[in-house]
Amino acid sequence: MREADVDAELLGEGGPFELVTEDVLGEAMRVFQRRPRALTELLARSVVEHGEREFLVQGPLRLTFREHATRVGEVAALLAEDGVGPGDRVAILGENSVAWIVGFFAATSLGAVAVAMNAWWAASELRFGLDDSAPKVLLADDKRLARLGAPPEGLRVRRLEALLDGAAGRAPPPAAAIAEDDPAVILYTSGTTGRSKGAMLSHRNLLGLVSIQSFQGARLARLMGAQPGYAPPPPVLLSANPLFHVSGLAAGVIAHLAWGAKSVWLAGKFDAEQTLRLIEQERVTGWAPHGSMAYKVLHHPDRARYDVSSVKSLGSGGAPVTPEIQRALREAFPNVTFAMAVGYGLTEASALATLNYGEQLSAHPTSVGRPLPTVELAIRDATGRALPDGEEGEITLRGPLVMLGYWRRPDETAAMFHPGRWLRTGDVGRVVDGRLTLETRKRDLILRGAVNVSPTEIEARLAAHPDVAEAAVIGVASAELGEEVKAVVVPRAGAVLDSAALSAWVADALAYFKVPAHWEVRQAPLPRNATGKVMKYLLQSGAESPLVED
């Protein structure tokens, strides 16, 4: 069947993914008619539909869907004893773990807002996040608690390592009344102005993504010849993306719960050999590598020793996937054909806006695809005027996946939207024949292994060094990570700069991935225009001009 015919069948009146127009935050938008309204609804349905099947697998710990729901109720009771209720924040800080996942669903089942703390942050960044979100309870693992030091006064702290056992036997609290547009999670995202901002995603946002992903699965099945109503076997999905990132949380574990998938989680830092071993042992059918994960697996010397024939689908986002990597993945995973996909999205739009897959991906490997159902996309100029196909401008998005706003930042929230709740992504692209091609991402942001790195906060840290007169931070190409961080520094008169000492200085205040991998010490001042702004494109080319007049 043709894609247009499949879409009409699935999305049209009476179809399983029928689209209707409803009011969303004051604007008429297209939404799925048959959709869950809250994460609690998804949780209850998972027990009815998949109860005794395995859901979460990590190391020796294996929970069925029913056992997961039981643990969620027990931890929710524990949090309720701590005084957590609707609207309160519960911060979660730790490496990917079953306890992290249970804590998230427990908090949101109470109507509280989960704050997904970045587990890679340094101590000062962690203190900023806690001060900014003002949680009532912090769920954290021992490693991050040691890094944090003394928690803010009055904050209740519970160890993730003891969370499940400590809550065992408690009766679940009464169900909370949760509205579709109530906030469910705060995800901190880097911005061009430096400090991270907390993007508030609602239950509607998170579940809208699940509906889109479910539609895409049904679309693929029909395109590959399945009959209407065909229900494929539940997938076995490997997860390594961090839970504090929209790809690990929304596109990961929440979607896995909805699909009845067995969700296999790596333990600790990403390891290529552990990934290959788990694919073979658990007969993994789907994997969505982000950042440098695919590169590391493809270049592992023992890759050929492992049986990866079970893998039927691969997807990627967060960072562009080069045609060379796409070809290498197809060769390494020979049973992945039609389902290989790349897409475009951002935290503020719940992870996914466009998708390019199958034959279209082979024909247009540099495109990130067409908008998905419920997603509206327009390319606009600096005044907000929509541009015609082929012209380059800012990518703007609208629909039920777009965030509520930034936590406690009304001015910055307002600046992110054009009238009609059109989200300004800050990314530059163009649309040709309905397909989006990215030209730049997030202005000056460095995209290191699918993680946005803001040069501004690194520059501020370097500027605080007593021997640094000037500093600028740029991204440089990396085969493994896409981009790496490079710092260009100018010493104060008479000072001598040492890159190892500067690396330690940055690492003392910022997360490891923000520490520059490359250093350049220049004796001439940084190149600036007449307004004093550093012209970073000249740093990329190695220009020495201290001042370029407009």
PyMOL commands that set and color helices and strands:
alter all, ss='L'
color gray80, all
select helices_A, chain A and resi 3-11+39-50+65-81+98-109+123-133+142-148+160-167+203-223+246-259+272-282+293-298+303-305+323-332+347-349+358-363+410-415+455-463+499-507+512-514+536-541
alter helices_A, ss='H'
color red, helices_A
select strands_A, chain A and resi 19-24+27-32+54-58+61-64+89-93+113-116+137-140+156-159+183-191+194-202+236-239+262-265+286-287+313-316+341-344+354-357+370-371+376-380+393-398+405-406+417-418+422-432+435-440+446-448+451-453+468-478+482-491+518-521
alter strands_A, ss='S'
color yellow, strands_A
deselect
rebuild
show_as cartoon
